[in-house]
Amino acid sequence: MSRSGYSEDGDQWAIIRWRGAVRSAVRGRRGQAFLKEMLVALDSLPAPRLIDGELEADGEACALGSVGKSRGIEMAGIDPENQEAVSYAFGIPPALAAEIMYINDEAAAYWIEENPEQRWWRVREWVARHIAR
């Protein structure tokens, strides 16, 4: 199981329900506010780089971690493998937290070796694309 919570158990109805929860979380008022905040946080990073697998490490952050840094959240005590803890810490639905972790960590094409700068551009584009106009 990945940090995002996606698995390959093959339960199609569970996947359909989960994707509905993600869509609702992204489109909702809280989700839209968070995505707008994330876009600002991504653009405010000292360097356009995102790490994977952790919220923050060595002064760098993942997409969620960029928001944590901008909010001044102490992320050392948050287990990035615990979706509930992550969603609680950021005040967003678990489905949105998991989706952002998936986009940050796993959404790149598996045959492409992605560096932190490429990850930043890909994630930033995803965030911008999902903000309602």
Backbone as JSON Lines, residues from 0, in Angstrom:
{"i":0,"aa":"M","n":[0.85,-1.17,0.0],"ca":[0.0,0.0,0.0],"c":[0.89,1.23,0.0]}
{"i":1,"aa":"S","n":[0.49,2.22,-0.75],"ca":[1.27,3.44,-0.85],"c":[0.81,4.47,0.18]}
{"i":2,"aa":"R","n":[1.55,5.54,0.26],"ca":[1.19,6.64,1.16],"c":[-0.18,7.2,0.81]}
{"i":3,"aa":"S","n":[-0.58,7.09,-0.45],"ca":[-1.86,7.62,-0.89],"c":[-3.05,6.77,-0.47]}
{"i":4,"aa":"G","n":[-2.8,5.52,-0.1],"ca":[-3.89,4.64,0.3],"c":[-4.48,3.83,-0.84]}
{"i":5,"aa":"Y","n":[-4.05,4.1,-2.07],"ca":[-4.53,3.3,-3.18],"c":[-3.92,1.91,-3.09]}
{"i":6,"aa":"S","n":[-4.69,0.92,-3.47],"ca":[-4.19,-0.45,-3.47],"c":[-4.67,-1.13,-4.74]}
{"i":7,"aa":"E","n":[-4.23,-2.32,-4.95],"ca":[-4.58,-3.06,-6.15],"c":[-5.42,-4.28,-5.82]}
{"i":8,"aa":"D","n":[-6.39,-4.11,-4.91],"ca":[-7.18,-5.27,-4.48],"c":[-8.26,-5.67,-5.48]}
{"i":9,"aa":"G","n":[-8.54,-4.83,-6.48],"ca":[-9.47,-5.2,-7.53],"c":[-10.95,-4.99,-7.23]}
{"i":10,"aa":"D","n":[-11.31,-4.4,-6.1],"ca":[-12.71,-4.14,-5.77],"c":[-13.17,-2.9,-6.54]}
{"i":11,"aa":"Q","n":[-13.83,-3.11,-7.68],"ca":[-14.22,-2.01,-8.56],"c":[-15.19,-1.04,-7.89]}
{"i":12,"aa":"W","n":[-16.14,-1.54,-7.12],"ca":[-17.1,-0.64,-6.47],"c":[-16.41,0.22,-5.42]}
{"i":13,"aa":"A","n":[-15.43,-0.33,-4.74],"ca":[-14.68,0.47,-3.77],"c":[-13.92,1.59,-4.49]}
{"i":14,"aa":"I","n":[-13.37,1.28,-5.65],"ca":[-12.66,2.29,-6.42],"c":[-13.61,3.37,-6.92]}
{"i":15,"aa":"I","n":[-14.78,2.96,-7.38],"ca":[-15.79,3.92,-7.87],"c":[-16.22,4.83,-6.72]}
{"i":16,"aa":"R","n":[-16.5,4.25,-5.56],"ca":[-16.89,5.08,-4.4],"c":[-15.76,6.02,-4.0]}
{"i":17,"aa":"W","n":[-14.53,5.51,-4.0],"ca":[-13.39,6.33,-3.62],"c":[-13.19,7.49,-4.59]}
{"i":18,"aa":"R","n":[-13.3,7.22,-5.9],"ca":[-13.13,8.3,-6.88],"c":[-14.23,9.34,-6.72]}
{"i":19,"aa":"G","n":[-15.44,8.93,-6.36],"ca":[-16.52,9.88,-6.08],"c":[-16.19,10.75,-4.88]}
{"i":20,"aa":"A","n":[-15.61,10.14,-3.85],"ca":[-15.22,10.91,-2.66],"c":[-14.12,11.91,-3.01]}
{"i":21,"aa":"V","n":[-13.18,11.49,-3.85],"ca":[-12.1,12.4,-4.27],"c":[-12.69,13.56,-5.06]}
{"i":22,"aa":"R","n":[-13.55,13.25,-6.02],"ca":[-14.15,14.3,-6.84],"c":[-14.92,15.3,-5.98]}
{"i":23,"aa":"S","n":[-15.69,14.79,-5.03],"ca":[-16.44,15.67,-4.13],"c":[-15.51,16.53,-3.28]}
{"i":24,"aa":"A","n":[-14.44,15.93,-2.78],"ca":[-13.49,16.66,-1.94],"c":[-12.78,17.76,-2.73]}
{"i":25,"aa":"V","n":[-12.42,17.47,-3.97],"ca":[-11.72,18.45,-4.8],"c":[-12.66,19.6,-5.17]}
{"i":26,"aa":"R","n":[-13.89,19.3,-5.5],"ca":[-14.85,20.32,-5.93],"c":[-15.47,21.12,-4.79]}
{"i":27,"aa":"G","n":[-15.42,20.58,-3.58],"ca":[-16.06,21.23,-2.44],"c":[-15.39,22.53,-2.04]}
{"i":28,"aa":"R","n":[-16.09,23.3,-1.21],"ca":[-15.6,24.59,-0.75],"c":[-14.25,24.48,-0.05]}
{"i":29,"aa":"R","n":[-14.15,23.53,0.87],"ca":[-12.91,23.32,1.61],"c":[-11.78,22.88,0.69]}
{"i":30,"aa":"G","n":[-12.08,21.98,-0.23],"ca":[-11.08,21.5,-1.17],"c":[-10.58,22.6,-2.09]}
{"i":31,"aa":"Q","n":[-11.49,23.4,-2.61],"ca":[-11.1,24.5,-3.48],"c":[-10.25,25.53,-2.74]}
{"i":32,"aa":"A","n":[-10.63,25.84,-1.52],"ca":[-9.84,26.78,-0.72],"c":[-8.44,26.22,-0.48]}
{"i":33,"aa":"F","n":[-8.37,24.92,-0.2],"ca":[-7.07,24.3,0.05],"c":[-6.21,24.29,-1.21]}
{"i":34,"aa":"L","n":[-6.79,23.98,-2.37],"ca":[-6.03,23.97,-3.61],"c":[-5.5,25.37,-3.94]}
{"i":35,"aa":"K","n":[-6.28,26.39,-3.69],"ca":[-5.82,27.77,-3.92],"c":[-4.66,28.1,-2.98]}
{"i":36,"aa":"E","n":[-4.79,27.68,-1.73],"ca":[-3.72,27.89,-0.76],"c":[-2.46,27.1,-1.18]}
{"i":37,"aa":"M","n":[-2.65,25.9,-1.67],"ca":[-1.53,25.08,-2.1],"c":[-0.81,25.71,-3.29]}
{"i":38,"aa":"L","n":[-1.54,26.27,-4.22],"ca":[-0.93,26.91,-5.37],"c":[-0.01,28.05,-4.92]}
{"i":39,"aa":"V","n":[-0.49,28.86,-3.99],"ca":[0.33,29.95,-3.44],"c":[1.55,29.38,-2.71]}
{"i":40,"aa":"A","n":[1.34,28.31,-1.92],"ca":[2.44,27.71,-1.17],"c":[3.49,27.12,-2.12]}
{"i":41,"aa":"L","n":[3.05,26.47,-3.18],"ca":[4.0,25.92,-4.15],"c":[4.83,27.03,-4.79]}
{"i":42,"aa":"D","n":[4.15,28.11,-5.16],"ca":[4.85,29.23,-5.8],"c":[5.76,29.97,-4.82]}
{"i":43,"aa":"S","n":[5.53,29.81,-3.52],"ca":[6.33,30.49,-2.5],"c":[7.54,29.68,-2.04]}
{"i":44,"aa":"L","n":[7.66,28.45,-2.47],"ca":[8.83,27.66,-2.08],"c":[10.1,28.34,-2.56]}
{"i":45,"aa":"P","n":[11.17,28.26,-1.78],"ca":[12.42,28.91,-2.2],"c":[12.95,28.38,-3.53]}
{"i":46,"aa":"A","n":[12.75,27.11,-3.79],"ca":[13.13,26.51,-5.07],"c":[11.97,25.64,-5.53]}
{"i":47,"aa":"P","n":[11.7,25.62,-6.84],"ca":[10.59,24.8,-7.34],"c":[10.96,23.32,-7.34]}
{"i":48,"aa":"R","n":[10.88,22.7,-6.16],"ca":[11.24,21.29,-5.98],"c":[10.26,20.67,-5.0]}
{"i":49,"aa":"L","n":[9.86,19.42,-5.26],"ca":[9.03,18.67,-4.32],"c":[9.65,17.31,-4.08]}
{"i":50,"aa":"I","n":[9.67,16.91,-2.82],"ca":[10.15,15.58,-2.47],"c":[8.98,14.61,-2.49]}
{"i":51,"aa":"D","n":[9.27,13.33,-2.38],"ca":[8.19,12.35,-2.29],"c":[8.4,11.48,-1.05]}
{"i":52,"aa":"G","n":[7.33,10.89,-0.58],"ca":[7.39,9.95,0.53],"c":[7.38,10.56,1.91]}
{"i":53,"aa":"E","n":[7.61,11.83,2.04],"ca":[7.64,12.53,3.33],"c":[6.95,13.87,3.18]}
{"i":54,"aa":"L","n":[6.47,14.42,4.29],"ca":[5.91,15.76,4.27],"c":[7.02,16.8,4.15]}
{"i":55,"aa":"E","n":[8.1,16.57,4.91],"ca":[9.22,17.51,4.91],"c":[10.49,16.74,5.26]}
{"i":56,"aa":"A","n":[11.59,17.09,4.59],"ca":[12.88,16.47,4.87],"c":[13.98,17.39,4.35]}
{"i":57,"aa":"D","n":[14.96,17.62,5.18],"ca":[16.12,18.43,4.79],"c":[15.73,19.79,4.23]}
{"i":58,"aa":"G","n":[14.72,20.42,4.8],"ca":[14.3,21.75,4.36],"c":[13.42,21.76,3.14]}
{"i":59,"aa":"E","n":[13.19,20.61,2.52],"ca":[12.31,20.53,1.36],"c":[11.01,19.87,1.77]}
{"i":60,"aa":"A","n":[10.01,19.97,0.91],"ca":[8.68,19.46,1.25],"c":[8.01,18.83,0.05]}
{"i":61,"aa":"C","n":[6.98,18.04,0.34],"ca":[6.09,17.54,-0.71],"c":[5.01,18.6,-0.92]}
{"i":62,"aa":"A","n":[4.02,18.31,-1.74],"ca":[2.96,19.28,-2.02],"c":[2.22,19.67,-0.74]}
{"i":63,"aa":"L","n":[1.8,18.66,0.04],"ca":[1.12,18.96,1.31],"c":[2.07,19.67,2.26]}
{"i":64,"aa":"G","n":[3.31,19.25,2.28],"ca":[4.3,19.86,3.14],"c":[4.53,21.33,2.83]}
{"i":65,"aa":"S","n":[4.36,21.72,1.56],"ca":[4.52,23.13,1.2],"c":[3.47,23.98,1.91]}
{"i":66,"aa":"V","n":[2.26,23.44,2.03],"ca":[1.21,24.15,2.75],"c":[1.53,24.16,4.24]}
{"i":67,"aa":"G","n":[2.02,23.03,4.74],"ca":[2.41,22.97,6.15],"c":[3.49,23.98,6.48]}
{"i":68,"aa":"K","n":[4.46,24.13,5.6],"ca":[5.52,25.11,5.81],"c":[4.95,26.52,5.81]}
{"i":69,"aa":"S","n":[4.04,26.82,4.88],"ca":[3.48,28.17,4.81],"c":[2.59,28.47,6.02]}
{"i":70,"aa":"R","n":[1.97,27.44,6.58],"ca":[1.14,27.62,7.77],"c":[1.95,27.56,9.06]}
{"i":71,"aa":"G","n":[3.17,27.12,8.98],"ca":[4.0,26.97,10.17],"c":[3.65,25.74,11.0]}
{"i":72,"aa":"I","n":[3.13,24.71,10.35],"ca":[2.77,23.47,11.03],"c":[4.03,22.67,11.34]}
{"i":73,"aa":"E","n":[4.14,22.17,12.55],"ca":[5.24,21.27,12.92],"c":[4.9,19.9,12.35]}
{"i":74,"aa":"M","n":[5.56,19.52,11.29],"ca":[5.19,18.29,10.58],"c":[5.98,17.07,11.03]}
{"i":75,"aa":"A","n":[6.97,17.26,11.88],"ca":[7.78,16.13,12.34],"c":[6.94,15.09,13.07]}
{"i":76,"aa":"G","n":[5.88,15.5,13.75],"ca":[5.05,14.56,14.5],"c":[3.91,13.95,13.71]}
{"i":77,"aa":"I","n":[3.79,14.29,12.44],"ca":[2.71,13.77,11.6],"c":[3.25,12.59,10.79]}
{"i":78,"aa":"D","n":[2.61,11.43,10.96],"ca":[3.01,10.24,10.2],"c":[2.45,10.35,8.79]}
{"i":79,"aa":"P","n":[3.3,10.5,7.77],"ca":[2.79,10.65,6.41],"c":[2.08,9.41,5.88]}
{"i":80,"aa":"E","n":[2.23,8.29,6.56],"ca":[1.53,7.06,6.15],"c":[0.11,7.0,6.71]}
{"i":81,"aa":"N","n":[-0.23,7.88,7.65],"ca":[-1.52,7.88,8.31],"c":[-2.4,8.96,7.67]}
{"i":82,"aa":"Q","n":[-3.27,8.54,6.75],"ca":[-4.14,9.49,6.04],"c":[-5.0,10.32,6.98]}
{"i":83,"aa":"E","n":[-5.53,9.69,8.0],"ca":[-6.39,10.41,8.94],"c":[-5.62,11.51,9.66]}
{"i":84,"aa":"A","n":[-4.4,11.21,10.09],"ca":[-3.57,12.21,10.77],"c":[-3.22,13.35,9.84]}
{"i":85,"aa":"V","n":[-2.89,13.03,8.6],"ca":[-2.54,14.06,7.62],"c":[-3.75,14.93,7.32]}
{"i":86,"aa":"S","n":[-4.9,14.31,7.07],"ca":[-6.09,15.1,6.75],"c":[-6.51,15.97,7.94]}
{"i":87,"aa":"Y","n":[-6.39,15.45,9.15],"ca":[-6.72,16.22,10.35],"c":[-5.78,17.42,10.5]}
{"i":88,"aa":"A","n":[-4.48,17.18,10.31],"ca":[-3.49,18.24,10.48],"c":[-3.71,19.38,9.49]}
{"i":89,"aa":"F","n":[-4.19,19.06,8.3],"ca":[-4.38,20.08,7.28],"c":[-5.83,20.55,7.14]}
{"i":90,"aa":"G","n":[-6.74,19.92,7.86],"ca":[-8.14,20.34,7.82],"c":[-8.82,20.06,6.51]}
{"i":91,"aa":"I","n":[-8.47,18.93,5.9],"ca":[-9.08,18.58,4.61],"c":[-9.61,17.15,4.7]}
{"i":92,"aa":"P","n":[-10.52,16.78,3.8],"ca":[-11.04,15.42,3.81],"c":[-9.94,14.39,3.52]}
{"i":93,"aa":"P","n":[-10.05,13.2,4.11],"ca":[-9.05,12.15,3.85],"c":[-8.87,11.84,2.36]}
{"i":94,"aa":"A","n":[-9.96,11.88,1.61],"ca":[-9.86,11.59,0.17],"c":[-9.0,12.63,-0.54]}
{"i":95,"aa":"L","n":[-9.09,13.88,-0.15],"ca":[-8.28,14.92,-0.77],"c":[-6.81,14.77,-0.37]}
{"i":96,"aa":"A","n":[-6.57,14.49,0.89],"ca":[-5.19,14.27,1.35],"c":[-4.56,13.11,0.59]}
{"i":97,"aa":"A","n":[-5.29,12.01,0.46],"ca":[-4.77,10.83,-0.24],"c":[-4.52,11.13,-1.71]}
{"i":98,"aa":"E","n":[-5.42,11.86,-2.33],"ca":[-5.26,12.18,-3.75],"c":[-4.04,13.05,-3.98]}
{"i":99,"aa":"I","n":[-3.84,14.03,-3.13],"ca":[-2.67,14.9,-3.27],"c":[-1.39,14.1,-3.05]}
{"i":100,"aa":"M","n":[-1.4,13.18,-2.07],"ca":[-0.23,12.34,-1.86],"c":[0.02,11.45,-3.08]}
{"i":101,"aa":"Y","n":[-1.04,10.94,-3.68],"ca":[-0.89,10.12,-4.89],"c":[-0.3,10.95,-6.03]}
{"i":102,"aa":"I","n":[-0.85,12.13,-6.24],"ca":[-0.36,13.0,-7.31],"c":[1.11,13.34,-7.09]}
{"i":103,"aa":"N","n":[1.47,13.65,-5.86],"ca":[2.85,14.0,-5.53],"c":[3.8,12.82,-5.7]}
{"i":104,"aa":"D","n":[3.41,11.66,-5.19],"ca":[4.34,10.53,-5.1],"c":[4.31,9.57,-6.28]}
{"i":105,"aa":"E","n":[3.14,9.35,-6.88],"ca":[3.0,8.21,-7.78],"c":[2.41,8.5,-9.15]}
{"i":106,"aa":"A","n":[1.93,9.69,-9.4],"ca":[1.17,9.93,-10.63],"c":[2.05,10.09,-11.87]}
{"i":107,"aa":"A","n":[3.33,10.23,-11.7],"ca":[4.21,10.33,-12.88],"c":[4.22,8.98,-13.59]}
{"i":108,"aa":"A","n":[4.46,9.03,-14.87],"ca":[4.55,7.79,-15.64],"c":[5.65,6.91,-15.07]}
{"i":109,"aa":"Y","n":[5.37,5.65,-14.88],"ca":[6.3,4.73,-14.22],"c":[7.61,4.54,-14.99]}
{"i":110,"aa":"W","n":[7.62,4.79,-16.27],"ca":[8.82,4.58,-17.07],"c":[9.71,5.82,-17.12]}
{"i":111,"aa":"I","n":[9.27,6.91,-16.49],"ca":[10.04,8.15,-16.5],"c":[10.67,8.36,-15.13]}
{"i":112,"aa":"E","n":[11.95,8.62,-15.12],"ca":[12.64,8.98,-13.88],"c":[12.41,10.47,-13.67]}
{"i":113,"aa":"E","n":[11.68,10.81,-12.62],"ca":[11.3,12.2,-12.38],"c":[12.18,12.8,-11.29]}
{"i":114,"aa":"N","n":[12.67,14.01,-11.54],"ca":[13.45,14.7,-10.52],"c":[12.53,15.66,-9.74]}
{"i":115,"aa":"P","n":[13.01,16.21,-8.63],"ca":[12.15,17.08,-7.8],"c":[11.61,18.31,-8.53]}
{"i":116,"aa":"E","n":[12.36,18.85,-9.47],"ca":[11.87,20.01,-10.22],"c":[10.74,19.62,-11.16]}
{"i":117,"aa":"Q","n":[10.9,18.49,-11.83],"ca":[9.83,18.01,-12.71],"c":[8.58,17.7,-11.91]}
{"i":118,"aa":"R","n":[8.74,17.12,-10.72],"ca":[7.6,16.81,-9.84],"c":[6.87,18.11,-9.49]}
{"i":119,"aa":"W","n":[7.62,19.17,-9.15],"ca":[7.0,20.45,-8.8],"c":[6.13,20.95,-9.95]}
{"i":120,"aa":"W","n":[6.67,20.94,-11.17],"ca":[5.9,21.43,-12.31],"c":[4.66,20.59,-12.56]}
{"i":121,"aa":"R","n":[4.79,19.27,-12.47],"ca":[3.65,18.38,-12.7],"c":[2.57,18.59,-11.65]}
{"i":122,"aa":"V","n":[2.97,18.66,-10.38],"ca":[2.0,18.84,-9.3],"c":[1.35,20.22,-9.39]}
{"i":123,"aa":"R","n":[2.15,21.24,-9.65],"ca":[1.6,22.6,-9.75],"c":[0.56,22.67,-10.86]}
{"i":124,"aa":"E","n":[0.84,22.03,-11.99],"ca":[-0.11,22.02,-13.11],"c":[-1.4,21.3,-12.7]}
{"i":125,"aa":"W","n":[-1.28,20.2,-11.97],"ca":[-2.46,19.46,-11.51],"c":[-3.29,20.35,-10.59]}
{"i":126,"aa":"V","n":[-2.65,21.02,-9.65],"ca":[-3.38,21.88,-8.71],"c":[-4.09,22.99,-9.49]}
{"i":127,"aa":"A","n":[-3.38,23.69,-10.37],"ca":[-3.98,24.78,-11.13],"c":[-5.16,24.29,-11.97]}
{"i":128,"aa":"R","n":[-5.03,23.11,-12.56],"ca":[-6.09,22.55,-13.42],"c":[-7.35,22.2,-12.62]}
{"i":129,"aa":"H","n":[-7.2,21.92,-11.32],"ca":[-8.35,21.52,-10.53],"c":[-8.99,22.65,-9.71]}
{"i":130,"aa":"I","n":[-8.48,23.85,-9.86],"ca":[-9.12,25.0,-9.23],"c":[-10.23,25.48,-10.15]}
{"i":131,"aa":"A","n":[-11.43,25.58,-9.61],"ca":[-12.59,26.0,-10.39],"c":[-12.41,27.45,-10.86]}
{"i":132,"aa":"R","n":[-12.81,27.68,-12.06],"ca":[-12.69,29.05,-12.63],"c":[-13.92,29.86,-12.33]}
